[in-house]
């Protein structure tokens, strides 16, 4: 498992951000669509495992399989481009503009949502046998998640919104750590190990991930969850997107850029003035 030192992978982060800004609309949308779909399948898988085993930890341990798969296939999540693309702008790469970064974010958001929503519809069909029956145990659980993490926050007012935002910040701190940690290795096994750890942390601690929520909450609505589209947007998706942006850009992208790419000069050893020899009095 070859290891790449931090200064090298910091440069790779900026290169990756620049590449994504200049990617064609078609490629950006397809890669974002597939990323949203795969992550949604992983979320459905993790919830199914947790319900069937009664152990949420088991579901959390297995959830990273989806993230690792989409990353290795070169697909893009909004949480990742939140961290990488601004670095190319910060580094003043030729042709990289604010509009270019925003264009990338917008296309990835649309693609991620389309992919996650496709899986939400498919899984709702499975959980209800084509909407001919009440949701099974997994479908009921997804509905409860949707309620607790929308109207559950709303019941607490500002305190609920603050909690939601902080969970979103912490989420992309971990998720983007997984994205950049994968650049530490040149082998598949090394990349998977590096990604697995922070993704497990975010999922088990119940942090808010905007793309996972693009699956969970539309699924919850389709399965009869007691909340509305506006509850989902205002009391989850929009604050989560903003929190994910803050978490990934500040705690991962900017910090690595500042200390591993724009490294400050090292301090020299402290110089102690030499003691002058005492002159004996005559």
ZIJOUR-V843156 format. One record per pair of residues at least 12 apart in sequence whose ideal C-beta (glycine too) atoms are under 8 Angstrom apart, sorted by sequence separation. I is the first residue (numbers start at 1). J is the second residue. If there is no record, write none. Layout:
i=[I:I]
j=[J:J]
This chain:
i=[47:89:127:182:46:49:88:181:182:45:46:181:218:86:124:127:149:217:46:85:178:179:181:45:46:178:181:45:178:85:178:217:43:45:85:178:217:42:45:177:178:42:42:43:81:82:175:213:214:42:81:174:175:213:41:42:174:39:42:78:81:174:175:210:213:38:39:174:208:78:210:38:39:77:78:171:209:210:38:76:170:208:174:78:175:210:35:38:76:77:170:208:209:34:171:208:38:170:171:172:39:171:34:167:168:35:167:168:34:35:36:167:168:35:168:31:32:31:32:164:31:32:32:28:20:149:20:17:20:21:149:20:17:21:149:150:16:17:21:149:17:171:175:13:14:17:18:146:13:17:145:146:164:168:172:176:17:164:168:171:172:176:180:14:22:39:146:147:168:171:172:175:179:13:14:22:142:146:161:165:168:169:172:173:18:21:32:36:40:44:145:146:151:160:164:168:169:172:173:176:177:28:32:35:36:40:151:164:167:168:171:172:176:180:14:32:35:36:38:39:142:143:150:154:165:166:169:170:176:18:22:29:32:33:36:37:40:41:142:147:161:165:168:169:173:14:21:28:32:33:36:37:40:44:146:147:164:168:172:173:21:28:31:32:35:36:40:139:143:147:151:172:23:29:30:33:34:36:37:142:143:144:146:150:154:21:25:29:32:33:37:143:150:153:169:21:28:32:36:40:140:142:143:153:20:139:151:33:150:51:52:146:150:51:149:135:83:135:48:51:82:47:50:79:123:79:83:44:47:82:120:47:80:84:116:120:124:128:79:80:83:116:119:123:127:79:83:117:121:47:77:112:116:117:120:124:80:112:116:120:124:79:113:117:121:112:116:120:71:67:71:67:71:64:72:72:71:72:68:68:71:68:67:68:79:64:68:79:64:67:78:79:109:78:77:64:63:64:63:61:64:60:63:60:59:60:57:56:46:82:78:82:86:90:79:83:78:82:83:87:91:13:16:82:86:90:80:43:79:83:84:13:83:87:91:9:12:40:44:82:39:40:43:39:43:9:40:9:36:40:44:35:39:36:4:36:4:3:4:3:4:2:1:2:2:1:3:1:2:1:1:13:13:14:13:10:10:14:6:10:11:9:10:7:6:7:7]
j=[59:101:139:194:59:62:101:194:195:59:60:195:232:101:139:142:164:232:62:101:194:195:197:62:63:195:198:63:196:104:197:236:63:65:105:198:237:63:66:198:199:64:65:66:104:105:198:236:237:66:105:198:199:237:66:67:199:66:69:105:108:201:202:237:240:66:67:202:236:108:240:69:70:108:109:202:240:241:70:108:202:240:207:112:209:244:70:73:111:112:205:243:244:70:207:244:75:207:208:209:77:209:73:206:207:75:207:208:75:76:77:208:209:77:210:74:75:75:76:208:76:77:78:76:76:208:81:81:84:85:213:85:84:88:216:217:84:85:89:217:86:240:244:83:84:87:88:216:84:88:216:217:235:239:243:247:89:236:240:243:244:248:252:87:95:112:219:220:241:244:245:248:252:87:88:96:216:220:235:239:242:243:246:247:93:96:107:111:115:119:220:221:226:235:239:243:244:247:248:251:252:104:108:111:112:116:227:240:243:244:247:248:252:256:91:109:112:113:115:116:219:220:227:231:242:243:246:247:253:96:100:107:110:111:114:115:118:119:220:225:239:243:246:247:251:93:100:107:111:112:115:116:119:123:225:226:243:247:251:252:101:108:111:112:115:116:120:219:223:227:231:252:104:110:111:114:115:117:118:223:224:225:227:231:235:103:107:111:114:115:119:225:232:235:251:104:111:115:119:123:223:225:226:236:104:223:235:118:235:137:138:232:236:138:236:223:172:224:138:141:172:138:141:171:215:172:176:138:141:176:214:142:175:179:211:215:219:223:175:176:179:212:215:219:223:176:180:214:218:145:175:210:214:215:218:222:179:211:215:219:223:179:214:218:222:214:218:222:178:175:179:178:182:178:188:191:191:192:191:192:195:195:195:196:209:195:199:210:196:199:210:211:241:211:211:199:199:200:200:200:203:200:203:203:203:204:204:204:203:244:241:245:249:254:244:248:244:248:249:253:257:180:183:249:253:257:248:212:248:252:253:183:253:257:261:180:183:211:215:253:211:212:215:212:216:183:214:184:211:215:219:211:215:214:183:215:184:184:185:185:186:185:185:186:187:187:190:189:190:190:193:253:256:257:257:256:257:261:256:260:261:260:261:260:260:261:263]
